[in-house]
């Protein structure tokens, strides 16, 4: 009889923590760009730079970048970046737990303050997943068939 061994890696989600971060910042139009008359389109992206775990808390840092396409004397585009660093209670018990971070831009509002300034308001959602990786060993036996002679 032969014995075969299989190792299966199993990931178990232990904890999901979600929080929201709000932004409200003014940006000046660079001198090389034309004055703003009307906003045509806006877009935002969230980039997480690092997730650090210390004493059951996760410190998430990253950048929210907003791009605005506007119309003045001619069509122009400008971007602005807002850095964030948020401390979240992650309830991570051991060092072998893996923490994943997911971000989503919930809302982005851009309004013209005057011809040389815009106001950007945004809300992002940060979701942390703590996972524990398990290795399961399975042993299976295989019977050998022996031909019987008659």
N, C-alpha and C positions, 0 to 999 in steps of 0.2 A: 504494500500500500504506500502511495506517495502522499506527501503533505505539501499543499500549496499555500503560500502566505500572500495576502493582499493588504496593502495599506491604503486607506481612504482618508483624504483630508476633508474635514467638515468645518465650515465656518458658521458660527452661531452669533446672530446679532443680539447683544445683551441690552443695549441702551440706545435710545434715540433722543437727542436733545435739540430743540429748535429755538432760535431767537431771531429777533429782527433788529436791524440797525438803520437809523434814519440819518440823512444828510441834508444840510441846507447851507449852500455856499454860493457866493457871488464870484463871477469871473469877469475880468476886464478884457475887452477886445484888444488884441495886439495892435500897435501903431501901424504895422504893415498891412493890416486887413481893413476893408471898407466898413463904414458904419452899418449898423443893423437896422433894417426897416421891418422885416418880417421873417419869422422862423418857418422854414419849409419842412424840415425833418429833424429828428433827434434819435440817438441810439446810445445805449449804455452797455458796458461790459464789466464783469466782476472777475478779478483775478486774485486767487488766494496764494500768498507767498509762502507762508509757513503755518504749521499747527504744532504747538509745543504743549506737552502735558507736564504739569507740575502739581503735585499734591492734590490730585483729583480735579484739577481745573485745567481747561484747555485755553490756550491763548492763541487766537486766530488773528493773523495780520494779512493785509492785502491792499489792493487798490481798486477803486471804482473809477472807471474812465467814461466820461460823457463826451460824445461828439455831436456837434450841432451844425446842420447845413442851413444857411440863412441867405436871405436876399437883401442886398444893399444896392450900391451902384452896379454891382455885378454879383453873381452867386459866389459864395465863399463858405469855407468850413473852418471851425475852430474846435479844439478839444481842451478838456480840463480834467485833471486827476485829483481824486480825494482819497487819501490814505486812511485806513482804519486799523485799529487794534482792539479786539474785544476779548474779554475774559469770560468764559462760559463754564458753569459747573458741569463737568462731563462724567463724574462718578466712575472714573477708571480705577479698577482695583489692583491690577497687576501690570507689570511691564510687558508681558507677552500679549496683551490685548492690542489690537490694531485699531486706530482711530482714523476714520475717513470723514472728509468734509465736503459738503455739497452746498453751493450757493446759487441763489436765484434772484434776479432783479425783479422786484414786485411792481415798482412804480417809478416813473421818471417824468418829472414835470420841469420844463424849461420855459421861463418867461423873460421878456425883455424889460429891464429896469429903465434903461435909457439907450440911446444909440450906441453907446460904448461899453455897456455892462449888461450881463445876463445873470439871472438867478437860477440855480439848479437845485431841485429838491428830489430826493430819491429815497427809496426804502428797499433794502435787500434782506433776504432771509438766509440765515446760516443754519445748516442742519448737520449735526455731528452724529456719526454712527460708531459705536464701539463694538468691535467684533472680537470673539475669542476663537482661535484656531485650534481644532482638535484633530488628533490623528487616531484613527480607529484601525485596529489590526483584526483582520478576518483570516481564519484558518479554515481551509476546506480540505477534505480528504477525497482522494480519487482512488477508486478500487481498480485493481489490475484484473483483467480478465485472463484467466488461464484456460487455454483450450483443453477440453476433456477428450481423450482418445478412447474409443470403444472398440 
